[in-house]
Amino acid sequence: QVQLVESGGGLVQPGGSLRLSCVASESIFRMYAMAWYRQAPGKQRDFVAKIYPDSSVNYADSVKGRFTISRDNAENTVYLQMNSLKPEDTAIYYCNLRKYSINYWGQGTQVTVSA
């Protein structure tokens, strides 16, 4: 069973920055793509960013140019650096690992962007 633990969320002012972390209990972490999703109250869970084993990346249009996803395979950790945060970025952010076509999710970490 894959276990994912997110951290780094919190309250930040518009224009500010946060760095989210996700640690995976997976010995072959480096072989899998990792992604971040987010879900605001009353809304669907939306894709944010994805990083592949070769470190290539994809971003949602809404965060492109502001967010950066990266990974440290030695530490089984994926990061999401979030800059120029907007109130509409407020959501619970979830770490995702896809293994053999099965999605694994962390518990989520709350990000609130407000003055």
C-alpha positions as CSV (number, residue, x, y, z in Angstrom):
1,Q,0.0,0.0,0.0
2,V,1.2,3.4,-0.9
3,Q,1.1,6.1,1.7
4,L,1.4,9.8,0.9
5,V,1.7,12.6,3.4
6,E,1.3,16.3,2.5
7,S,2.6,19.2,4.5
8,G,3.3,22.9,4.1
9,G,-0.1,24.4,3.7
10,G,-1.3,27.4,5.7
11,L,-2.6,30.9,5.5
12,V,-0.8,33.4,3.1
13,Q,-1.6,36.8,1.8
14,P,-2.3,37.4,-1.9
15,G,0.9,37.6,-3.8
16,G,2.7,35.5,-1.3
17,S,4.3,32.1,-1.6
18,L,4.1,28.6,-0.1
19,R,6.0,25.4,-0.6
20,L,4.1,22.1,-0.3
21,S,5.8,18.8,0.3
22,C,4.6,15.3,-0.2
23,V,6.5,12.3,1.2
24,A,5.7,8.8,-0.3
25,S,6.2,5.5,1.5
26,E,7.3,3.8,-1.7
27,S,10.6,2.2,-2.3
28,I,10.5,2.7,-6.1
29,F,9.1,6.2,-5.9
30,R,11.4,7.4,-8.7
31,M,9.6,5.1,-11.2
32,Y,6.2,6.8,-10.9
33,A,4.7,10.1,-12.0
34,M,3.6,12.3,-9.1
35,A,0.9,15.0,-9.3
36,W,-0.8,17.7,-7.2
37,Y,-4.5,18.3,-7.3
38,R,-6.7,20.8,-5.4
39,Q,-10.3,21.0,-4.3
40,A,-12.1,24.1,-3.2
41,P,-15.4,23.8,-1.2
42,G,-18.3,22.9,-3.5
43,K,-16.0,22.3,-6.5
44,Q,-14.5,19.3,-8.2
45,R,-11.0,18.1,-7.6
46,D,-8.8,19.8,-10.3
47,F,-5.4,18.9,-11.7
48,V,-2.7,21.4,-10.8
49,A,0.7,19.9,-11.8
50,K,2.4,16.6,-12.6
51,I,6.0,15.5,-12.8
52,Y,7.2,12.4,-14.5
53,P,10.1,10.0,-13.7
54,D,12.3,11.9,-16.2
55,S,11.4,15.1,-14.5
56,S,9.3,16.5,-17.4
57,V,6.3,18.4,-16.1
58,N,2.8,19.5,-16.9
59,Y,0.8,22.3,-15.4
60,A,-2.8,23.5,-15.4
61,D,-3.2,26.7,-17.3
62,S,-4.4,28.4,-14.2
63,V,-1.1,28.0,-12.4
64,K,1.4,28.0,-15.3
65,G,4.2,30.5,-14.7
66,R,3.4,30.7,-11.0
67,F,3.8,27.2,-9.6
68,T,6.7,24.8,-9.9
69,I,6.6,21.1,-9.3
70,S,9.8,19.2,-8.5
71,R,10.9,16.0,-7.0
72,D,13.7,14.6,-4.8
73,N,13.9,10.9,-5.5
74,A,16.4,10.2,-2.8
75,E,13.9,11.5,-0.2
76,N,10.8,10.1,-1.9
77,T,9.4,13.6,-1.9
78,V,7.6,15.8,-4.4
79,Y,7.3,19.6,-4.0
80,L,5.0,22.3,-5.2
81,Q,6.4,25.8,-5.0
82,M,3.5,28.3,-5.3
83,N,4.3,31.9,-6.0
84,S,2.1,34.9,-6.7
85,L,-0.8,33.2,-4.9
86,K,-4.3,34.4,-5.5
87,P,-7.5,34.0,-3.5
88,E,-8.8,31.6,-6.1
89,D,-5.8,29.3,-5.2
90,T,-7.5,28.6,-1.9
91,A,-8.2,24.9,-1.7
92,I,-7.2,21.6,-0.1
93,Y,-4.1,20.4,-2.0
94,Y,-3.7,16.7,-2.5
95,C,-0.7,14.7,-3.5
96,N,-1.2,11.9,-6.1
97,L,0.8,8.9,-7.2
98,R,-0.4,6.7,-10.0
99,K,0.8,3.1,-9.9
100,Y,-0.4,0.4,-12.2
101,S,-3.4,2.6,-13.2
102,I,-4.4,3.0,-9.6
103,N,-4.5,6.4,-8.0
104,Y,-3.2,6.9,-4.5
105,W,-4.0,10.1,-2.5
106,G,-2.6,11.8,0.6
107,Q,-4.8,13.4,3.3
108,G,-4.5,16.8,1.8
109,T,-3.1,20.1,3.2
110,Q,-5.2,23.3,3.4
111,V,-4.0,26.4,1.5
112,T,-5.8,29.6,2.2
113,V,-5.0,32.8,0.4
114,S,-6.5,35.9,2.0
115,A,-5.7,39.4,3.1
